[in-house]
Amino acid sequence: MGMVLHSMSLASRAAARVENRAGRGAGGMLTPKRLNPLAAVADQAWLSLLNFAISLAFIWGASKSEYGYYLLLVAPLMLAQSIQNAIVNSPLATFLPAADRLARPALKRTAVSLHVYLAFAGAALGGLGLFAYAYWTDLKIEAVLLTGFSLAVVGTIAREAQRSFAYVQGLGMRALAGDLVYGIALLAGIAWAILGDRLTAGIVLLMTGLAGMLPLLTKWPAFQGLRIHAESMRQFWSGGRWALPSVVVTWVNLSAYPYFAERALGLAAVADIGASRLFLMPVGLAMTAWSNWYRPRISAWRAAGDVNAIKRLTYVSLLIGWGGLTLVAIFIGLAYAQIEPLLGAQYKGLQPLVLMWLLFFALGLARNVYMATLMTDAHGYRILHHITWLALALSIPGFVLLSANGAVWVVGVLCAVELIQLLLIRIKAKEYWRKAATAADASCSS
């Protein structure tokens, strides 16, 4: 956990530095400008804590089957969110800040329209997809689960829409406020369900949808109707068409495993896999914090030809990250008997799964660190795109052939695919370092 605390500290210091440059108020007082980046860090932490609380609620207050249903249906919500980011949010963040005053209203209205169309199309397709999956696998799907899932798609896209508009305008406090409203409403609904002994996947998804739409109620009076402007749409599609295939493939590689596990092992195994990952959620948060802070600096160092700074950061980050995860592994090995009761009576003997997830995050950490070097130009993105497709070609056969051997094998497939990606990305990153060093030497000699 040392790495988690270290990375969160780095993220906090980063936000503070940015604010010191951009938002100095009179007398050194805190201003809204200063608070916005800090709010962005707090927002990410709040959402991670919220996911942790929801998982604990299922582990302590519902059956394994209900938790398994929830995990199966959270995965497509993540896919809908990724598609939304590829088609709308990322292009909006690219084009809106650079647009002139006259072009901005058309971009904003097109973005709002795309969010609305995507929400209702996703809800309809999601409901049909769930019905088809239930028919194919003989799963029992109740009306509240089907309704809740469709509404959760709408609520998730609505919540991400308001966050996107807030962040692209530098309004971190507004994004945090919206997510606080969403989270408090969702937690209140879950508490009501627990007290009434009615906590189910369908109820939680229904609450997710309703809570996700709450922050947008204040925006309703300003809604001007739906309209897609042709020029704005061309801009959105120019970025989204390249990102869309990648996000879908990445989702299959990293988030579709519950479906293979359910098909081969049942809902209880899906719940075991989800519960065993629970205590390692801070690692993922720390990796996100590292990327947000260091990727821009790696790009600047590469542009300046400072390869030594990139290599030094890479090796120090790996040393700190792997050192922290090693301490976590030792702690889990020695103290798991004391930790296990926190997972409740239904989740026994998950130590091998927890350690396998730890290995997955260790490999993912290294991949993330080396990948930052490749994300400094378009050629690097193309390399990552090709590696992602290779990972897909390996992961699907692995899940199909090995999932029936047990839950540990499901996570083992993820680890194997992550290892192959890490090795390929490391080779390409070192090629980038050599070329940058050569270019810097040539520049100095001339």
C-alpha positions in Angstrom: 0.0 0.0 0.0 3.1 2.3 0.2 2.8 2.8 -3.5 -0.8 3.8 -3.2 -0.1 6.4 -0.5 3.0 7.6 -2.5 1.0 8.1 -5.7 -1.9 9.8 -4.0 0.6 12.2 -2.4 2.2 12.9 -5.8 -1.3 13.6 -7.3 -2.1 15.9 -4.5 1.2 17.8 -4.8 0.6 18.0 -8.6 -2.8 19.6 -8.1 -1.4 22.0 -5.6 1.4 23.1 -8.0 -1.0 23.6 -10.9 -3.3 25.7 -8.7 -0.4 27.8 -7.4 0.3 28.8 -10.9 -3.2 29.2 -12.2 -5.3 30.5 -9.3 -3.5 32.7 -6.9 -6.0 34.7 -4.9 -5.6 37.8 -2.9 -3.6 37.1 0.3 -3.0 33.5 -0.6 -6.6 32.6 0.1 -8.1 29.5 -1.5 -10.1 30.4 -4.6 -12.4 28.2 -6.8 -9.5 28.1 -9.3 -7.2 26.6 -6.7 -9.8 24.1 -5.6 -10.7 22.7 -9.0 -7.6 20.3 -9.5 -7.9 19.2 -5.8 -11.5 18.5 -6.5 -10.6 16.3 -9.4 -8.4 14.2 -7.2 -11.1 14.0 -4.5 -13.7 13.1 -7.2 -11.7 10.1 -8.3 -11.1 9.0 -4.8 -14.8 9.4 -3.9 -15.9 7.3 -6.9 -13.4 4.5 -6.0 -14.6 4.6 -2.4 -18.2 4.4 -3.6 -17.5 1.3 -5.7 -15.8 -0.2 -2.7 -18.8 0.5 -0.5 -21.2 -1.1 -3.0 -19.1 -4.2 -3.2 -19.0 -4.5 0.6 -22.8 -4.1 0.7 -23.3 -7.0 -1.6 -20.7 -9.1 0.2 -22.2 -8.5 3.6 -25.9 -8.1 2.7 -26.7 -10.2 -0.3 -26.3 -13.7 -1.7 -23.4 -14.6 -4.0 -25.8 -15.0 -6.9 -26.9 -11.3 -6.5 -23.3 -10.1 -6.3 -22.6 -12.2 -9.4 -25.5 -10.7 -11.3 -24.3 -7.2 -10.3 -20.7 -7.9 -11.5 -22.0 -9.3 -14.8 -24.0 -6.1 -15.5 -21.4 -3.6 -14.2 -19.1 -4.8 -17.0 -21.4 -3.5 -19.9 -21.9 -0.3 -18.0 -18.1 0.2 -18.2 -18.3 -0.5 -21.9 -21.0 2.1 -22.4 -18.9 4.6 -20.5 -15.8 3.8 -22.6 -17.8 4.1 -25.8 -19.1 7.5 -24.6 -15.6 8.7 -23.8 -14.4 7.6 -27.3 -17.2 9.1 -29.3 -18.1 12.2 -27.3 -16.0 13.1 -24.2 -12.5 12.8 -25.6 -13.3 14.7 -28.9 -15.1 17.3 -26.8 -12.0 17.8 -24.6 -9.9 18.1 -27.8 -12.0 20.5 -29.8 -14.0 22.7 -27.4 -11.1 24.4 -25.7 -9.6 25.3 -29.1 -12.9 26.4 -30.7 -13.7 30.1 -31.2 -16.6 31.7 -29.5 -19.0 31.3 -32.4 -18.3 27.6 -32.8 -18.7 26.6 -29.2 -22.5 26.5 -29.0 -22.7 24.1 -31.9 -20.1 21.8 -30.4 -21.9 21.8 -27.0 -25.3 21.2 -28.5 -24.0 18.4 -30.7 -22.3 16.8 -27.6 -25.5 17.0 -25.6 -27.5 15.4 -28.5 -25.0 12.6 -28.8 -25.1 11.9 -25.1 -28.9 11.6 -25.2 -29.0 9.4 -28.3 -26.2 7.2 -26.9 -28.0 6.9 -23.6 -31.3 5.7 -25.1 -29.7 3.5 -27.8 -27.5 2.0 -25.1 -30.5 1.3 -22.8 -32.4 -0.4 -25.7 -29.5 -2.5 -26.9 -28.4 -3.3 -23.3 -31.9 -4.6 -22.5 -32.1 -6.7 -25.6 -28.5 -8.0 -25.0 -29.3 -9.0 -21.4 -32.5 -10.7 -22.6 -30.6 -12.6 -25.3 -27.8 -13.5 -22.8 -30.3 -14.8 -20.3 -32.0 -16.9 -23.0 -28.6 -18.3 -24.2 -27.3 -19.2 -20.7 -30.6 -20.1 -19.0 -30.1 -17.4 -16.4 -33.2 -16.2 -14.5 -33.8 -12.5 -15.3 -36.5 -10.7 -13.4 -38.3 -7.6 -14.6 -36.6 -5.4 -12.0 -33.2 -6.5 -13.1 -33.9 -5.9 -16.8 -35.5 -2.5 -16.0 -32.7 -1.5 -13.6 -30.0 -2.4 -16.0 -31.5 -0.3 -18.8 -32.0 2.6 -16.5 -28.4 2.2 -15.2 -27.1 2.6 -18.7 -29.0 5.9 -19.1 -27.9 7.1 -15.6 -24.3 6.2 -16.2 -24.1 8.1 -19.5 -26.0 11.1 -17.9 -23.5 11.3 -15.0 -20.5 11.0 -17.3 -21.9 13.7 -19.5 -22.1 16.2 -16.7 -18.6 15.3 -15.5 -17.2 15.7 -19.0 -18.7 19.2 -19.5 -17.5 20.2 -16.1 -13.9 19.0 -16.6 -13.5 20.3 -20.2 -14.3 23.8 -18.8 -11.9 23.4 -15.9 -14.8 23.1 -13.3 -13.6 20.3 -11.1 -15.7 21.5 -8.2 -18.8 21.2 -10.3 -17.9 17.6 -11.3 -17.2 16.7 -7.6 -20.5 18.3 -6.5 -22.4 16.2 -9.1 -20.7 13.0 -8.1 -21.3 13.7 -4.4 -25.1 14.1 -5.1 -25.0 10.9 -7.1 -23.1 8.9 -4.5 -25.1 10.1 -1.5 -28.3 9.3 -3.3 -27.0 5.9 -4.3 -25.8 5.0 -0.8 -29.1 6.1 0.7 -30.9 3.8 -1.7 -28.6 0.9 -0.9 -29.1 1.6 2.9 -32.8 1.5 2.4 -32.6 -1.8 0.5 -30.4 -3.3 3.2 -32.7 -2.2 6.0 -35.7 -3.6 4.2 -33.8 -6.9 3.4 -34.3 -6.3 -0.3 -30.7 -5.8 -1.5 -30.6 -7.2 -5.0 -28.6 -6.5 -8.2 -31.8 -5.1 -9.8 -32.5 -2.7 -7.0 -28.9 -1.4 -7.0 -28.8 -0.9 -10.7 -32.2 0.9 -10.5 -30.8 3.2 -7.9 -27.6 3.7 -10.0 -29.8 4.9 -12.9 -31.9 7.2 -10.9 -29.0 8.7 -8.9 -27.0 9.2 -12.1 -29.7 11.5 -13.5 -30.1 13.6 -10.3 -27.2 16.0 -11.0 -28.7 16.9 -14.4 -32.1 18.1 -12.9 -30.7 21.6 -12.4 -29.6 21.7 -16.1 -33.1 20.8 -17.4 -34.4 24.5 -17.7 -31.4 25.3 -19.9 -32.0 22.4 -22.3 -32.5 23.7 -25.8 -33.5 20.5 -27.6 -31.6 18.0 -29.7 -29.6 19.0 -32.7 -26.5 17.6 -34.4 -24.5 20.1 -36.4 -22.8 18.6 -39.4 -19.4 20.3 -38.9 -19.3 19.5 -35.2 -20.3 15.9 -35.9 -17.4 15.6 -38.4 -15.0 16.7 -35.6 -16.4 14.3 -33.1 -16.2 11.4 -35.6 -12.7 12.3 -36.7 -11.4 11.4 -33.3 -14.0 8.9 -32.2 -13.7 6.5 -35.1 -10.1 5.6 -34.2 -10.7 5.4 -30.5 -13.9 3.3 -30.7 -12.4 0.0 -31.9 -9.6 0.2 -29.3 -11.9 0.8 -26.3 -14.1 -2.1 -27.3 -11.1 -4.5 -27.7 -9.6 -3.3 -24.4 -12.9 -3.9 -22.7 -13.0 -7.5 -24.0 -9.5 -8.1 -22.8 -9.8 -6.7 -19.3 -13.5 -6.6 -18.4 -15.4 -9.4 -20.2 -13.9 -12.2 -18.0 -17.0 -12.4 -15.8 -19.1 -13.8 -18.7 -16.6 -16.6 -19.4 -16.4 -17.3 -15.6 -20.2 -17.4 -15.3 -20.6 -19.6 -18.3 -18.0 -22.1 -17.1 -18.3 -21.9 -13.3 -21.5 -20.2 -12.4 -22.5 -16.9 -10.6 -20.8 -17.9 -7.3 -17.4 -18.0 -9.1 -18.0 -14.5 -10.5 -18.7 -13.3 -7.0 -15.5 -14.9 -5.7 -13.4 -13.3 -8.4 -15.0 -9.9 -7.7 -14.6 -10.2 -3.9 -11.0 -11.2 -4.1 -10.1 -8.1 -6.1 -11.8 -5.8 -3.6 -8.8 -5.0 -1.3 -6.6 -4.2 -4.3 -8.8 -1.4 -5.7 -6.4 1.3 -4.3 -3.7 0.0 -6.6 -5.7 0.8 -9.6 -6.4 4.3 -8.2 -2.7 4.8 -7.6 -1.9 3.8 -11.2 -4.4 6.3 -12.5 -2.9 9.0 -10.4 0.6 8.2 -11.6 -0.5 8.3 -15.3 -2.4 11.6 -14.8 0.7 13.2 -13.2 3.6 11.8 -15.1 2.5 11.2 -18.7 2.6 14.9 -19.6 6.1 15.1 -18.1 7.3 12.1 -20.1 6.0 13.7 -23.3 7.9 16.9 -22.4 11.1 15.0 -21.6 11.0 13.1 -24.8 10.4 16.3 -26.8 13.5 17.7 -25.1 15.5 14.6 -25.8 15.9 13.9 -22.0 15.9 10.1 -22.2 17.7 9.7 -18.9 14.9 11.4 -17.1 12.4 9.0 -18.6 14.5 6.0 -17.8 15.1 7.2 -14.3 11.4 7.8 -13.6 10.5 4.4 -15.1 12.9 2.4 -13.0 12.2 4.4 -9.8 8.4 3.9 -10.3 8.8 0.2 -10.9 11.0 -0.1 -7.8 8.6 1.8 -5.6 5.5 0.1 -7.1 6.8 -3.5 -7.0 8.3 -2.9 -3.6 4.9 -1.8 -2.3 3.1 -4.7 -3.9 5.7 -7.1 -2.5 4.9 -5.8 1.0 1.2 -6.2 0.4 1.8 -9.8 -0.8 3.8 -10.6 2.4 1.1 -9.0 4.5 -1.7 -11.0 2.8 0.4 -14.2 3.2 0.9 -13.7 6.9 -2.4 -12.0 7.9 -5.0 -13.5 5.6 -6.6 -15.4 8.5 -7.4 -12.1 10.1 -8.5 -10.4 6.9 -10.8 -13.1 5.7 -13.6 -12.4 8.2 -14.1 -9.0 6.5 -15.4 -10.8 3.4 -18.2 -12.5 5.3 -19.1 -16.1 5.8 -19.8 -16.8 2.1 -16.3 -16.0 0.9 -13.8 -18.5 2.3 -10.5 -19.7 0.9 -9.9 -16.8 -1.6 -6.3 -16.2 -0.7 -4.9 -17.8 -4.0 -7.3 -15.5 -5.9 -6.2 -12.4 -4.0 -2.5 -13.2 -4.7 -3.3 -13.9 -8.4 -4.9 -10.5 -8.6 -1.9 -9.0 -6.9 0.3 -10.5 -9.7 -2.1 -9.1 -12.3 -1.8 -5.6 -10.8 2.0 -5.9 -10.6 2.2 -6.7 -14.3 -0.3 -4.0 -15.1 1.7 -1.5 -13.2 4.8 -2.2 -15.2 2.8 -2.1 -18.5 1.3 1.2 -17.5 4.7 2.7 -16.7 6.4 1.5 -19.9 3.3 2.4 -22.0 3.7 6.1 -21.0 6.8 6.3 -23.3 4.8 5.1 -26.3 2.0 7.5 -25.6 4.1 10.5 -26.6 3.3 10.4 -30.4 0.9 9.0 -32.9 3.2 6.1 -33.9 3.3 4.9 -30.3 -0.5 4.9 -30.2 -0.6 2.8 -33.3 1.8 0.3 -31.7 -0.4 0.0 -28.7 -3.4 -0.4 -30.9 -1.8 -3.4 -32.6 -0.7 -4.9 -29.3 -4.2 -4.6 -28.0 -5.5 -6.6 -30.9 -2.9 -9.3 -30.3 -4.0 -9.4 -26.7 -7.6 -10.0 -27.9 -6.5 -12.9 -30.1 -4.9 -14.5 -27.0 -7.4 -13.7 -24.3 -10.6 -15.1 -25.9 -9.1 -18.6 -26.6 -7.6 -18.6 -23.2 -10.9 -17.8 -21.5 -12.7 -20.4 -23.6 -10.2 -23.2 -23.0 -9.2 -22.6 -19.4 -12.0 -21.0 -17.5 -13.6 -24.4 -16.6 -10.5 -25.2 -14.5 -11.4 -22.8 -11.8 -11.6 -19.1 -10.9 -7.8 -18.9 -10.4 -7.4 -19.9 -14.1 -9.7 -17.0 -15.2 -7.4 -14.5 -13.5 -4.4 -16.5 -14.7 -5.4 -15.9 -18.3 -5.6 -12.1 -17.5 -2.1 -12.3 -16.0 -0.7 -14.2 -19.0 -2.1 -11.7 -21.5 -0.9 -8.8 -19.4 2.6 -10.4 -19.3 2.8 -10.7 -23.1 1.6 -7.1 -23.5 4.2 -5.9 -21.0 7.1 -7.7 -22.8 6.1 -6.3 -26.2 5.5 -2.7 -24.8 8.9 -2.9 -22.9 10.7 -3.8 -26.1 9.1 -0.9 -28.0 9.7 1.5 -25.2 13.4 0.7 -25.1 13.5 1.2 -28.9 12.0 4.7 -28.3 14.7 5.4 -25.7 17.5 4.4 -28.1 16.1 6.5 -31.0 15.6 9.5 -28.7 19.1 9.2 -27.3 20.5 8.9 -30.8 18.6 12.0 -32.0 19.8 14.0 -29.0 23.4 13.0 -29.6 23.1 14.0 -33.3 21.7 17.3 -32.3 24.5 18.0 -29.9 27.2 17.0 -32.3 25.8 19.3 -35.1 
